[in-house]
Amino acid sequence: MNMNMNMEFERKLTIPMEVKKMYPLDDSLRQIVEEREKQAQAIFSGKDDRIVLIIGPCSADREDSVLDYISRLRKVQDKVEDKIFIIPRIYTNKPRTTGAGYKGMLHQPDPEKKPDMFKGIVAIRSMHIRALRETGFSCADEMLYPENHRYLDDILCYVAIGARSVENQQHRLVASGLDIPVGMKNPTGGDLSVMMNSITAAQHGHTFIYRGWEVQSHGNPYAHAILRGYMNKHGESLPNYHYEDMTHLLRLYASGMFKNPACIIDTNHSNSGKNPFEQTRIVKEVMAARRYNKELERMVKGFMIESYIEDGNQAIDGGCYGKSITDPCLGWEKTERLILDLADMI
């Protein structure tokens, strides 16, 4: 026993290669992933002018309600596919500011039971594959733990680096080795230079250690900004989606050597003050700004929206089907209306 380690090594977990053999993608599913990856790349490189909508629950807490929700998205996607490219959120890891609380399905495949990491790994891969097979959606997840990305790297269409992770070197380096769009959120304190440095790092190649290997990444030209609002020194939420905020980001992009300058507006978190019902208004304001300024229209590629079947949120043991057990979300009826209204604005 190493006396310098204050932890217990409970069991050796199955490596990603073995999990992929246990829960593989067949050729038809791989083809869907590849096609959606090409479409996402085309949007972020400016070859496709559709709006990206990264939308879904704050946390993917139950497979049945998450798949129910994504099946509803599928029907709406079919109505607006010429204007909107939907990437459902299946967020299986949750950053916790103090470390307390529900950490996501990876940790707790059943939110009311104790953590089980192996069952969690199987649960998140199975859920992403089921979404792909049943709805044709490859989805988005947050890269909270870069070491874990390999369990899902053959399935995902989009990755987000959170506000608390964006300054971390390992997140930046791993992002530089991905070939799907990676969104870098501004940090909780709001300093955009941190986010821009992260984008710069992700767009360039690096040599580093990853999962016990010395690797050489080639840079990710689809790394981009996510504006999510911020907290001031008094702990108050402040937005950064207004016209002046977005034009400031335009200037930051113009001052550097960036490939494919792009931005996603996160309509919840500090931009809404965690009031999910503000998200519809925020989308409309940003779309008005895009119509007014052609440079913004080219840079702002779409939105990140927190939405589920039921409005609001509940305690972990609340028992309401399809209601968030983390941050409050916009319910389905309002979500469907928002997507259809957004299509009409384009």
N, C-alpha and C positions, 0 to 999 in steps of 0.2 A: 504493500500500500504506500502510495506517495503521500507523505505527511504534509506536503505543501498544497494539496488539493482538498478543498472543503466541499466535496461532493461525492456522491456514490455513482459508480458506473454500473447501471442496472442491467443492460443487455446491449449487444452489438446489433444495430439495425441493418436490415436488408439494403444493399446498395441500389441506386437507381436502375442500373442495368438489369438486375434481377427482378425488380418490381415491374419493369417494362416487359420482361418476358412473361411474367405472371398475368399482366393486364395489358396485352399488346393492342396496337392499332392495326387493323387490316388495311389492305391497299386502298379500298374505297374511302376509308376515313382519312388516311394520309393524303389522298388527293384533295379532299375537302380542305384540310389544313393548309396545304400548299397554295390552293387557289385563293383562299381568304387572306393568306399572308401576302400574296401578290397584290390583291386589291387594297389592303391596308398600306402597303409600301407605295402604291400609286397615289393614294390620297395624300400621304405625308410628303411625297416628292412633288406634288402639284400637278401630276398627270391626270388626276381624277378630281373633279371639283365637288364631289358629294360631301355632305357633313358626316363626321364621325360622331356616334352616340355611344359612349361607354357607360352602360346603365345597368343597375341592378341593386340588390341588397347591400347594405353596409357590410354585412358579413353573411357568408353562406353557412347557415346554421343547421339546416335540415335538408336532406336530399329531396324529399317528396315535394316540399313547398317551393324549393329553388327550381326544380324541373317544371313544376306547374307554372311558375312565373315565366320561365324562359320559353315555354311552349306558347304562352300568350304573346310574348315578344315576337315569336316567329310569325304569327298571323299578321301582326302590325307591320313587320319588316316586309312582308310580301306586298303590302299596299304602298309602301314608300321607297322601295328599293332603288328607284331611279334617282332619288334625292338624298337618302340617308343610308349610311352603312352602320348597322347596329353591331356592337360588340358587347355581349352581356358580361356583367361583372359576376365572376364566381370567386369571391375573395375568401380564401381558406386560412389566412393568417391575419391576426389582428394586433397591431401595435397597441400597447397599453402604456399610457404616460407614466404611471407609477409601477407598472409590472403586475398590478392586481386586476382581476376580472377575467372574463371569457377571452381566451387568446385565439379562438378560431377552431375550425374543424380539424386542422392538422393536429392540434393538441388534444382536443376533446371531440371526437366524432359524435358523441352524445353529450350535449352541453350540461346535462344534469348528472353526469357521471365523472369519475376522476380521469385525469389525462391518460391516454394510451397512444403513444407516438406511432407504433407500427400500424395499429388499426386506423389511425388518422391518415397516415401515408396512403394506405389502401383506399380509404374513404374518399380522399380528395381526387385521386387519380380515377377512381371508378365514377365519381360524379361528373368530372370533366368529360370522360369518354361517353358517358350516357347522354350528356347534353349534346355532344357532337353527333352521336348516332341518331338520336331522336328528333333533333331540331336542325341539324346542319350548321350549328353555331360552334366555331372555335371561340374561346372566351378570353377574358382578361383576368389576371390575378396580380396581386401585389407581391413584389419580390422583397418580402420582409427579411428572409434569411437566404442570402445568396447561395449558400451550400445546398439548400433544398431545391433550387430551381430545376435541377436535372430530373427530378421526379415528374415534372410536367413540361419540360422544354419542347417536347415533340407534339404538344397539343395546343399550346397557347397562341393567341393571335396578337396579344398586347400585354405589356408589362408596365406597371407603375412603380416608381421609387418614391416612397412616402416622405413627408415633410421632416420626419425625425431621422431618416436614413440618407438623405440626399447629400450630406457632407461626408459620408462614410466612404473610405477609399475602396473597400472591397465591392460595395454596390456599384460604384462607378466603373471599376475594372471589369466586373462581370457583364455589366450593361454594354461595354465596348465590344464584347464577344458575341452579342446576340444579333440576329438579322431581322427581328421584328421591331416595330415601333416601341420605344421605351420612353415613357413620360417621366420627367424629373420635376417633382413638386417644389415650389418655393418653401424654404424652411418656416417653422412656426413663428419665428421672429420677423419674417418678412424680407430679409436681406436678399435681393434678387441676384447679387453677385455670387452668392453661394450656389444658386441654381444654375447660373450661366457657366460657372467653373465646372459644375458637374456635367453639363451638356458638352462642354469642350473636352473634358476627360473621356466621356463616353464615345465621342465621335473620332477619337484617335486610338491607334493600336498601342498595346502594352504587353510587357512580359511580366507574369506574376504566378503565384502559386494558387491553384484551384483544385480542391478535392485530392490533394496529394500529388498533383501533376504540375510540372513547369509548363505553362501554356503561353502562347503568343496570340493575342487578339488582333483583329484587323480594323477595328473601329466600326461604330454603328452610325451610318449617315441619317438614321431615322430617330435618333435621340432628340427630344424636344422638351419644351417647357409646359408645365401645368401650373396655372395660377389658382390658388386655393384659399386666398385670404391669409390673414396673419393675426397674431396677438401682440398688443402693445405692452409696454412695461407695467401697466396696471392690470394686465390679464384680460383686457377687453378685446372682443373680436372686431376686426376691421377688414373691409373688402379690398380686393385689388382687381376687380373685373370691369371697372369703369373705363370710359373712353381714354382718359388721361393715363391710366395704368397700362392699358394695352399699347398705346402709342409710345410710352416709355420703353416697353419691352421691344417694340420695333426698333427704337434707337439703339438699344443694347445689342440686338442682333446685328444691326448695320455696322457697329463699331468693331466687330470681330470677324473671324474667318469661319463662319458656320455654314454647314451644308443643310439645305432644306429648312430654313427658319420656319418654325411651326409652334403653335400653342393650342392647348386644350384648356377650357375654362371649367374648373370644378365648381359647380353651382351650390354645393353644400359646404360643410365645414365652416371655416371662418368667413367665407363669402356670404353665407346665409345666417351666420350666427347660430348654426345648427338648427335653424328653423326650416324644415324641408319644404314647407309650403311657399317659401320665397323663391324656390328654384325656377318656377314657371316665369315669374317676373324677370329674373336675372337672364334667362335665356332670351326673352324678348328684347331686353335692353342691349345685350351683346349683338343680337342679330341686327338691330337698328344701327349700331355702330359699324358693323361690317358693311351694311348697305351704304353708309355715308362715306366710308374710307376704303378705297380699293386695296390699299396696302394691307389693311386689317383683314379684309376679305380673304386675301391670299394667305395671311399668317394664321388666323384663327380657324383651325380645322374642325372644331366641334366642341363637345361638352362631355363632362363626367357628371352623372346624376345618380343620386341614391334613391332607390325606388324599390318597393316590394308589393305584396298583395294588399296589405292593410296599411292605413296611415299610421304614422307615429312609431312608438317603440314600447317595449314591455320588459319586465323582469325576466330573467332566464327561465324561471318556472311559471311564467305568466299563462301559458297554455293556449294562447290565441294563434291559430294557424296563419302563417304568412305575415306575421308582424315581427319587426326587427327586435333582437335582444341586445343590440348595441346602439348605434346612433339612430335617431328617428328618420324614417323614410317617407317618401311620397307614395300614397296608395295607388292601386292599379287603375282605377277609373280616371284619376287626375293624370296619371302617367300616360295612358293611352291618348287622352285629349291633348297633352303636351306634345307628344310625338306627331300627331296628325296636324296640329297647329304649326309646329316647326316646319313640316313639309310644305305647308301653305306659304310660309315666309321665305322660302328659298326660290 
